[in-house]
């Protein structure tokens, strides 16, 4: 996600508040928001993939995914 895309999201948000959006602009806003969310989640996942836990003895172990209960 680059600066121009974030600026466009903010521009569409301001326009939606004051004037309203056309159907094409609503679709563009939805696509940009999805791209932003995917970018944030990807960055978070990359950060968690590089996270290690250190115990009292100084041993490092990689952070593991928690299994979900169904």
mmCIF file as gemmi writes it, N, C-alpha and C atoms, coordinates in Angstrom:
data_model
loop_
_atom_site.group_PDB
_atom_site.id
_atom_site.type_symbol
_atom_site.label_atom_id
_atom_site.label_alt_id
_atom_site.label_comp_id
_atom_site.label_asym_id
_atom_site.label_entity_id
_atom_site.label_seq_id
_atom_site.pdbx_PDB_ins_code
_atom_site.Cartn_x
_atom_site.Cartn_y
_atom_site.Cartn_z
_atom_site.occupancy
_atom_site.B_iso_or_equiv
_atom_site.pdbx_formal_charge
_atom_site.auth_seq_id
_atom_site.auth_asym_id
_atom_site.pdbx_PDB_model_num
ATOM 1 N N . UNK Axp A 1 ? 0.856 -1.165 0 1 0 ? 1 A 1
ATOM 2 C CA . UNK Axp A 1 ? 0 0 0 1 0 ? 1 A 1
ATOM 3 C C . UNK Axp A 1 ? 0.903 1.23 0 1 0 ? 1 A 1
ATOM 4 N N . UNK Axp A 2 ? 0.722 2.071 -0.987 1 0 ? 2 A 1
ATOM 5 C CA . UNK Axp A 2 ? 1.57 3.26 -1.07 1 0 ? 2 A 1
ATOM 6 C C . UNK Axp A 2 ? 0.819 4.511 -0.613 1 0 ? 2 A 1
ATOM 7 N N . UNK Axp A 3 ? 1.541 5.606 -0.524 1 0 ? 3 A 1
ATOM 8 C CA . UNK Axp A 3 ? 0.992 6.86 -0.015 1 0 ? 3 A 1
ATOM 9 C C . UNK Axp A 3 ? -0.169 7.359 -0.865 1 0 ? 3 A 1
ATOM 10 N N . UNK Axp A 4 ? -0.073 7.205 -2.179 1 0 ? 4 A 1
ATOM 11 C CA . UNK Axp A 4 ? -1.14 7.684 -3.056 1 0 ? 4 A 1
ATOM 12 C C . UNK Axp A 4 ? -2.447 6.929 -2.804 1 0 ? 4 A 1
ATOM 13 N N . UNK Axp A 5 ? -2.348 5.628 -2.564 1 0 ? 5 A 1
ATOM 14 C CA . UNK Axp A 5 ? -3.552 4.833 -2.296 1 0 ? 5 A 1
ATOM 15 C C . UNK Axp A 5 ? -4.186 5.237 -0.97 1 0 ? 5 A 1
ATOM 16 N N . UNK Axp A 6 ? -3.374 5.466 0.038 1 0 ? 6 A 1
ATOM 17 C CA . UNK Axp A 6 ? -3.895 5.892 1.344 1 0 ? 6 A 1
ATOM 18 C C . UNK Axp A 6 ? -4.537 7.272 1.226 1 0 ? 6 A 1
ATOM 19 N N . UNK Axp A 7 ? -3.892 8.166 0.483 1 0 ? 7 A 1
ATOM 20 C CA . UNK Axp A 7 ? -4.476 9.495 0.266 1 0 ? 7 A 1
ATOM 21 C C . UNK Axp A 7 ? -5.821 9.388 -0.454 1 0 ? 7 A 1
ATOM 22 N N . UNK Axp A 8 ? -5.921 8.477 -1.403 1 0 ? 8 A 1
ATOM 23 C CA . UNK Axp A 8 ? -7.184 8.289 -2.141 1 0 ? 8 A 1
ATOM 24 C C . UNK Axp A 8 ? -8.272 7.756 -1.21 1 0 ? 8 A 1
ATOM 25 N N . UNK Axp A 9 ? -7.924 6.831 -0.317 1 0 ? 9 A 1
ATOM 26 C CA . UNK Axp A 9 ? -8.898 6.325 0.664 1 0 ? 9 A 1
ATOM 27 C C . UNK Axp A 9 ? -9.426 7.481 1.503 1 0 ? 9 A 1
ATOM 28 N N . UNK Axp A 10 ? -8.52 8.33 1.977 1 0 ? 10 A 1
ATOM 29 C CA . UNK Axp A 10 ? -8.926 9.47 2.809 1 0 ? 10 A 1
ATOM 30 C C . UNK Axp A 10 ? -9.768 10.469 2.021 1 0 ? 10 A 1
ATOM 31 N N . UNK Axp A 11 ? -9.413 10.69 0.767 1 0 ? 11 A 1
ATOM 32 C CA . UNK Axp A 11 ? -10.182 11.595 -0.087 1 0 ? 11 A 1
ATOM 33 C C . UNK Axp A 11 ? -11.613 11.077 -0.275 1 0 ? 11 A 1
ATOM 34 N N . UNK Axp A 12 ? -11.741 9.781 -0.531 1 0 ? 12 A 1
ATOM 35 C CA . UNK Axp A 12 ? -13.073 9.19 -0.702 1 0 ? 12 A 1
ATOM 36 C C . UNK Axp A 12 ? -13.865 9.223 0.601 1 0 ? 12 A 1
ATOM 37 N N . UNK Axp A 13 ? -13.192 9.037 1.735 1 0 ? 13 A 1
ATOM 38 C CA . UNK Axp A 13 ? -13.881 9.089 3.027 1 0 ? 13 A 1
ATOM 39 C C . UNK Axp A 13 ? -14.437 10.486 3.285 1 0 ? 13 A 1
ATOM 40 N N . UNK Axp A 14 ? -13.63 11.512 2.996 1 0 ? 14 A 1
ATOM 41 C CA . UNK Axp A 14 ? -14.111 12.892 3.173 1 0 ? 14 A 1
ATOM 42 C C . UNK Axp A 14 ? -15.29 13.186 2.245 1 0 ? 14 A 1
ATOM 43 N N . UNK Axp A 15 ? -15.178 12.754 1.007 1 0 ? 15 A 1
ATOM 44 C CA . UNK Axp A 15 ? -16.248 13 0.048 1 0 ? 15 A 1
ATOM 45 C C . UNK Axp A 15 ? -17.526 12.279 0.463 1 0 ? 15 A 1
ATOM 46 N N . UNK Axp A 16 ? -17.397 11.06 0.981 1 0 ? 16 A 1
ATOM 47 C CA . UNK Axp A 16 ? -18.569 10.29 1.416 1 0 ? 16 A 1
ATOM 48 C C . UNK Axp A 16 ? -19.291 11.003 2.559 1 0 ? 16 A 1
ATOM 49 N N . UNK Axp A 17 ? -18.527 11.613 3.451 1 0 ? 17 A 1
ATOM 50 C CA . UNK Axp A 17 ? -19.125 12.311 4.591 1 0 ? 17 A 1
ATOM 51 C C . UNK Axp A 17 ? -19.882 13.564 4.174 1 0 ? 17 A 1
ATOM 52 N N . UNK Axp A 18 ? -19.343 14.303 3.228 1 0 ? 18 A 1
ATOM 53 C CA . UNK Axp A 18 ? -19.909 15.606 2.911 1 0 ? 18 A 1
ATOM 54 C C . UNK Axp A 18 ? -20.806 15.621 1.674 1 0 ? 18 A 1
ATOM 55 N N . UNK Axp A 19 ? -20.455 14.855 0.651 1 0 ? 19 A 1
ATOM 56 C CA . UNK Axp A 19 ? -21.186 14.933 -0.613 1 0 ? 19 A 1
ATOM 57 C C . UNK Axp A 19 ? -21.893 13.624 -0.949 1 0 ? 19 A 1
ATOM 58 N N . UNK Axp A 20 ? -21.235 12.529 -0.734 1 0 ? 20 A 1
ATOM 59 C CA . UNK Axp A 20 ? -21.738 11.226 -1.138 1 0 ? 20 A 1
ATOM 60 C C . UNK Axp A 20 ? -20.899 10.684 -2.278 1 0 ? 20 A 1
ATOM 61 N N . UNK Axp A 21 ? -20.949 9.384 -2.464 1 0 ? 21 A 1
ATOM 62 C CA . UNK Axp A 21 ? -20.135 8.734 -3.481 1 0 ? 21 A 1
ATOM 63 C C . UNK Axp A 21 ? -20.999 8.143 -4.585 1 0 ? 21 A 1
ATOM 64 N N . UNK Axp A 22 ? -20.431 8.1 -5.773 1 0 ? 22 A 1
ATOM 65 C CA . UNK Axp A 22 ? -21.085 7.417 -6.882 1 0 ? 22 A 1
ATOM 66 C C . UNK Axp A 22 ? -20.872 5.912 -6.688 1 0 ? 22 A 1
ATOM 67 N N . UNK Axp A 23 ? -21.647 5.084 -7.372 1 0 ? 23 A 1
ATOM 68 C CA . UNK Axp A 23 ? -21.441 3.635 -7.25 1 0 ? 23 A 1
ATOM 69 C C . UNK Axp A 23 ? -20.019 3.196 -7.626 1 0 ? 23 A 1
ATOM 70 N N . UNK Axp A 24 ? -19.429 3.843 -8.63 1 0 ? 24 A 1
ATOM 71 C CA . UNK Axp A 24 ? -18.053 3.508 -9.018 1 0 ? 24 A 1
ATOM 72 C C . UNK Axp A 24 ? -17.064 3.874 -7.915 1 0 ? 24 A 1
ATOM 73 N N . UNK Axp A 25 ? -17.292 5.017 -7.284 1 0 ? 25 A 1
ATOM 74 C CA . UNK Axp A 25 ? -16.405 5.434 -6.189 1 0 ? 25 A 1
ATOM 75 C C . UNK Axp A 25 ? -16.554 4.513 -4.98 1 0 ? 25 A 1
ATOM 76 N N . UNK Axp A 26 ? -17.777 4.039 -4.725 1 0 ? 26 A 1
ATOM 77 C CA . UNK Axp A 26 ? -17.985 3.101 -3.625 1 0 ? 26 A 1
ATOM 78 C C . UNK Axp A 26 ? -17.228 1.797 -3.874 1 0 ? 26 A 1
ATOM 79 N N . UNK Axp A 27 ? -17.238 1.329 -5.116 1 0 ? 27 A 1
ATOM 80 C CA . UNK Axp A 27 ? -16.498 0.115 -5.465 1 0 ? 27 A 1
ATOM 81 C C . UNK Axp A 27 ? -14.998 0.342 -5.311 1 0 ? 27 A 1
ATOM 82 N N . UNK Axp A 28 ? -14.525 1.514 -5.753 1 0 ? 28 A 1
ATOM 83 C CA . UNK Axp A 28 ? -13.106 1.841 -5.617 1 0 ? 28 A 1
ATOM 84 C C . UNK Axp A 28 ? -12.714 1.899 -4.146 1 0 ? 28 A 1
ATOM 85 N N . UNK Axp A 29 ? -13.564 2.537 -3.326 1 0 ? 29 A 1
ATOM 86 C CA . UNK Axp A 29 ? -13.281 2.649 -1.898 1 0 ? 29 A 1
ATOM 87 C C . UNK Axp A 29 ? -13.232 1.27 -1.254 1 0 ? 29 A 1
ATOM 88 N N . UNK Axp A 30 ? -14.146 0.39 -1.615 1 0 ? 30 A 1
ATOM 89 C CA . UNK Axp A 30 ? -14.165 -0.961 -1.052 1 0 ? 30 A 1
ATOM 90 C C . UNK Axp A 30 ? -12.895 -1.728 -1.439 1 0 ? 30 A 1
ATOM 91 N N . UNK Axp A 31 ? -12.47 -1.59 -2.692 1 0 ? 31 A 1
ATOM 92 C CA . UNK Axp A 31 ? -11.259 -2.279 -3.143 1 0 ? 31 A 1
ATOM 93 C C . UNK Axp A 31 ? -10.021 -1.734 -2.43 1 0 ? 31 A 1
ATOM 94 N N . UNK Axp A 32 ? -9.956 -0.412 -2.275 1 0 ? 32 A 1
ATOM 95 C CA . UNK Axp A 32 ? -8.809 0.189 -1.583 1 0 ? 32 A 1
ATOM 96 C C . UNK Axp A 32 ? -8.781 -0.203 -0.105 1 0 ? 32 A 1
ATOM 97 N N . UNK Axp A 33 ? -9.948 -0.24 0.518 1 0 ? 33 A 1
ATOM 98 C CA . UNK Axp A 33 ? -10.007 -0.66 1.924 1 0 ? 33 A 1
ATOM 99 C C . UNK Axp A 33 ? -9.557 -2.106 2.086 1 0 ? 33 A 1
ATOM 100 N N . UNK Axp A 34 ? -9.994 -2.979 1.177 1 0 ? 34 A 1
ATOM 101 C CA . UNK Axp A 34 ? -9.599 -4.392 1.236 1 0 ? 34 A 1
ATOM 102 C C . UNK Axp A 34 ? -8.083 -4.524 1.077 1 0 ? 34 A 1
ATOM 103 N N . UNK Axp A 35 ? -7.518 -3.753 0.148 1 0 ? 35 A 1
ATOM 104 C CA . UNK Axp A 35 ? -6.066 -3.785 -0.071 1 0 ? 35 A 1
ATOM 105 C C . UNK Axp A 35 ? -5.331 -3.296 1.179 1 0 ? 35 A 1
ATOM 106 N N . UNK Axp A 36 ? -5.868 -2.268 1.835 1 0 ? 36 A 1
ATOM 107 C CA . UNK Axp A 36 ? -5.254 -1.739 3.054 1 0 ? 36 A 1
ATOM 108 C C . UNK Axp A 36 ? -5.293 -2.784 4.173 1 0 ? 36 A 1
ATOM 109 N N . UNK Axp A 37 ? -6.436 -3.413 4.353 1 0 ? 37 A 1
ATOM 110 C CA . UNK Axp A 37 ? -6.573 -4.435 5.389 1 0 ? 37 A 1
ATOM 111 C C . UNK Axp A 37 ? -5.637 -5.603 5.119 1 0 ? 37 A 1
ATOM 112 N N . UNK Axp A 38 ? -5.572 -6.046 3.868 1 0 ? 38 A 1
ATOM 113 C CA . UNK Axp A 38 ? -4.662 -7.143 3.51 1 0 ? 38 A 1
ATOM 114 C C . UNK Axp A 38 ? -3.211 -6.763 3.776 1 0 ? 38 A 1
ATOM 115 N N . UNK Axp A 39 ? -2.858 -5.519 3.507 1 0 ? 39 A 1
ATOM 116 C CA . UNK Axp A 39 ? -1.498 -5.04 3.749 1 0 ? 39 A 1
ATOM 117 C C . UNK Axp A 39 ? -1.172 -5.062 5.246 1 0 ? 39 A 1
ATOM 118 N N . UNK Axp A 40 ? -2.094 -4.57 6.063 1 0 ? 40 A 1
ATOM 119 C CA . UNK Axp A 40 ? -1.882 -4.549 7.512 1 0 ? 40 A 1
ATOM 120 C C . UNK Axp A 40 ? -1.759 -5.971 8.052 1 0 ? 40 A 1
ATOM 121 N N . UNK Axp A 41 ? -2.646 -6.859 7.62 1 0 ? 41 A 1
ATOM 122 C CA . UNK Axp A 41 ? -2.59 -8.247 8.083 1 0 ? 41 A 1
ATOM 123 C C . UNK Axp A 41 ? -1.306 -8.944 7.64 1 0 ? 41 A 1
ATOM 124 N N . UNK Axp A 42 ? -0.864 -8.661 6.425 1 0 ? 42 A 1
ATOM 125 C CA . UNK Axp A 42 ? 0.386 -9.239 5.936 1 0 ? 42 A 1
ATOM 126 C C . UNK Axp A 42 ? 1.58 -8.765 6.742 1 0 ? 42 A 1
ATOM 127 N N . UNK Axp A 43 ? 1.606 -7.468 7.064 1 0 ? 43 A 1
ATOM 128 C CA . UNK Axp A 43 ? 2.695 -6.926 7.876 1 0 ? 43 A 1
ATOM 129 C C . UNK Axp A 43 ? 2.685 -7.529 9.271 1 0 ? 43 A 1
ATOM 130 N N . UNK Axp A 44 ? 1.509 -7.685 9.852 1 0 ? 44 A 1
ATOM 131 C CA . UNK Axp A 44 ? 1.401 -8.281 11.178 1 0 ? 44 A 1
ATOM 132 C C . UNK Axp A 44 ? 1.866 -9.734 11.163 1 0 ? 44 A 1
ATOM 133 N N . UNK Axp A 45 ? 1.466 -10.473 10.137 1 0 ? 45 A 1
ATOM 134 C CA . UNK Axp A 45 ? 1.875 -11.874 10.026 1 0 ? 45 A 1
ATOM 135 C C . UNK Axp A 45 ? 3.393 -11.987 9.879 1 0 ? 45 A 1
ATOM 136 N N . UNK Axp A 46 ? 3.99 -11.118 9.092 1 0 ? 46 A 1
ATOM 137 C CA . UNK Axp A 46 ? 5.446 -11.125 8.915 1 0 ? 46 A 1
ATOM 138 C C . UNK Axp A 46 ? 6.14 -10.819 10.238 1 0 ? 46 A 1
ATOM 139 N N . UNK Axp A 47 ? 5.593 -9.893 10.997 1 0 ? 47 A 1
ATOM 140 C CA . UNK Axp A 47 ? 6.181 -9.545 12.297 1 0 ? 47 A 1
ATOM 141 C C . UNK Axp A 47 ? 6.067 -10.725 13.256 1 0 ? 47 A 1
ATOM 142 N N . UNK Axp A 48 ? 4.917 -11.385 13.278 1 0 ? 48 A 1
ATOM 143 C CA . UNK Axp A 48 ? 4.742 -12.528 14.167 1 0 ? 48 A 1
ATOM 144 C C . UNK Axp A 48 ? 5.615 -13.711 13.738 1 0 ? 48 A 1
ATOM 145 N N . UNK Axp A 49 ? 5.848 -13.858 12.441 1 0 ? 49 A 1
ATOM 146 C CA . UNK Axp A 49 ? 6.708 -14.933 11.957 1 0 ? 49 A 1
ATOM 147 C C . UNK Axp A 49 ? 8.15 -14.755 12.405 1 0 ? 49 A 1
ATOM 148 N N . UNK Axp A 50 ? 8.541 -13.529 12.718 1 0 ? 50 A 1
ATOM 149 C CA . UNK Axp A 50 ? 9.903 -13.241 13.152 1 0 ? 50 A 1
ATOM 150 C C . UNK Axp A 50 ? 9.983 -12.953 14.648 1 0 ? 50 A 1
ATOM 151 N N . UNK Axp A 51 ? 9.005 -13.423 15.413 1 0 ? 51 A 1
ATOM 152 C CA . UNK Axp A 51 ? 8.969 -13.206 16.854 1 0 ? 51 A 1
ATOM 153 C C . UNK Axp A 51 ? 9.419 -14.464 17.574 1 0 ? 51 A 1
ATOM 154 N N . UNK Axp A 52 ? 10.304 -14.274 18.542 1 0 ? 52 A 1
ATOM 155 C CA . UNK Axp A 52 ? 10.814 -15.38 19.355 1 0 ? 52 A 1
ATOM 156 C C . UNK Axp A 52 ? 10.526 -15.102 20.819 1 0 ? 52 A 1
ATOM 157 N N . UNK Axp A 53 ? 10.268 -16.154 21.56 1 0 ? 53 A 1
ATOM 158 C CA . UNK Axp A 53 ? 10.083 -16.055 23.003 1 0 ? 53 A 1
ATOM 159 C C . UNK Axp A 53 ? 11.378 -16.499 23.677 1 0 ? 53 A 1
ATOM 160 N N . UNK Axp A 54 ? 11.781 -15.777 24.72 1 0 ? 54 A 1
ATOM 161 C CA . UNK Axp A 54 ? 12.991 -16.124 25.455 1 0 ? 54 A 1
ATOM 162 C C . UNK Axp A 54 ? 12.574 -16.502 26.876 1 0 ? 54 A 1
ATOM 163 N N . UNK Axp A 55 ? 12.967 -17.719 27.315 1 0 ? 55 A 1
ATOM 164 C CA . UNK Axp A 55 ? 12.614 -18.14 28.673 1 0 ? 55 A 1
ATOM 165 C C . UNK Axp A 55 ? 13.661 -17.651 29.68 1 0 ? 55 A 1
ATOM 166 N N . UNK Axp A 56 ? 13.484 -18.041 30.936 1 0 ? 56 A 1
ATOM 167 C CA . UNK Axp A 56 ? 14.357 -17.573 32.006 1 0 ? 56 A 1
ATOM 168 C C . UNK Axp A 56 ? 15.815 -17.992 31.805 1 0 ? 56 A 1
ATOM 169 N N . UNK Axp A 57 ? 16.06 -19.114 31.146 1 0 ? 57 A 1
ATOM 170 C CA . UNK Axp A 57 ? 17.418 -19.594 30.912 1 0 ? 57 A 1
ATOM 171 C C . UNK Axp A 57 ? 18.049 -18.956 29.673 1 0 ? 57 A 1
ATOM 172 N N . UNK Axp A 58 ? 17.325 -18.133 28.974 1 0 ? 58 A 1
ATOM 173 C CA . UNK Axp A 58 ? 17.844 -17.469 27.791 1 0 ? 58 A 1
ATOM 174 C C . UNK Axp A 58 ? 17.642 -18.254 26.51 1 0 ? 58 A 1
ATOM 175 N N . UNK Axp A 59 ? 16.864 -19.337 26.567 1 0 ? 59 A 1
ATOM 176 C CA . UNK Axp A 59 ? 16.597 -20.132 25.368 1 0 ? 59 A 1
ATOM 177 C C . UNK Axp A 59 ? 15.55 -19.437 24.5 1 0 ? 59 A 1
ATOM 178 N N . UNK Axp A 60 ? 15.847 -19.361 23.218 1 0 ? 60 A 1
ATOM 179 C CA . UNK Axp A 60 ? 14.9 -18.761 22.271 1 0 ? 60 A 1
ATOM 180 C C . UNK Axp A 60 ? 14.094 -19.862 21.611 1 0 ? 60 A 1
ATOM 181 N N . UNK Axp A 61 ? 12.801 -19.595 21.445 1 0 ? 61 A 1
ATOM 182 C CA . UNK Axp A 61 ? 11.984 -20.505 20.653 1 0 ? 61 A 1
ATOM 183 C C . UNK Axp A 61 ? 11.015 -19.664 19.834 1 0 ? 61 A 1
ATOM 184 N N . UNK Axp A 62 ? 10.765 -20.158 18.645 1 0 ? 62 A 1
ATOM 185 C CA . UNK Axp A 62 ? 9.912 -19.437 17.701 1 0 ? 62 A 1
ATOM 186 C C . UNK Axp A 62 ? 8.471 -19.428 18.213 1 0 ? 62 A 1
ATOM 187 N N . UNK Axp A 63 ? 7.816 -18.318 18.01 1 0 ? 63 A 1
ATOM 188 C CA . UNK Axp A 63 ? 6.411 -18.203 18.365 1 0 ? 63 A 1
ATOM 189 C C . UNK Axp A 63 ? 5.618 -19.128 17.454 1 0 ? 63 A 1
ATOM 190 N N . UNK Axp A 64 ? 4.767 -19.956 18.038 1 0 ? 64 A 1
ATOM 191 C CA . UNK Axp A 64 ? 4.001 -20.928 17.257 1 0 ? 64 A 1
ATOM 192 C C . UNK Axp A 64 ? 2.553 -20.485 17.145 1 0 ? 64 A 1
ATOM 193 N N . UNK Axp A 65 ? 1.921 -20.905 16.075 1 0 ? 65 A 1
ATOM 194 C CA . UNK Axp A 65 ? 0.507 -20.593 15.888 1 0 ? 65 A 1
ATOM 195 C C . UNK Axp A 65 ? -0.316 -21.357 16.905 1 0 ? 65 A 1
ATOM 196 N N . UNK Axp A 66 ? -1.304 -20.682 17.447 1 0 ? 66 A 1
ATOM 197 C CA . UNK Axp A 66 ? -2.21 -21.297 18.392 1 0 ? 66 A 1
ATOM 198 C C . UNK Axp A 66 ? -3.282 -22.047 17.617 1 0 ? 66 A 1
ATOM 199 N N . UNK Axp A 67 ? -3.52 -23.283 18.005 1 0 ? 67 A 1
ATOM 200 C CA . UNK Axp A 67 ? -4.569 -24.059 17.324 1 0 ? 67 A 1
ATOM 201 C C . UNK Axp A 67 ? -5.917 -23.581 17.809 1 0 ? 67 A 1
ATOM 202 N N . UNK Axp A 68 ? -6.848 -23.457 16.878 1 0 ? 68 A 1
ATOM 203 C CA . UNK Axp A 68 ? -8.185 -22.998 17.231 1 0 ? 68 A 1
ATOM 204 C C . UNK Axp A 68 ? -9.062 -24.199 17.558 1 0 ? 68 A 1
ATOM 205 N N . UNK Axp A 69 ? -9.931 -23.991 18.523 1 0 ? 69 A 1
ATOM 206 C CA . UNK Axp A 69 ? -10.875 -25.037 18.892 1 0 ? 69 A 1
ATOM 207 C C . UNK Axp A 69 ? -12.157 -24.833 18.103 1 0 ? 69 A 1
ATOM 208 N N . UNK Axp A 70 ? -12.71 -25.937 17.621 1 0 ? 70 A 1
ATOM 209 C CA . UNK Axp A 70 ? -13.947 -25.838 16.846 1 0 ? 70 A 1
ATOM 210 C C . UNK Axp A 70 ? -15.075 -26.516 17.561 1 0 ? 70 A 1
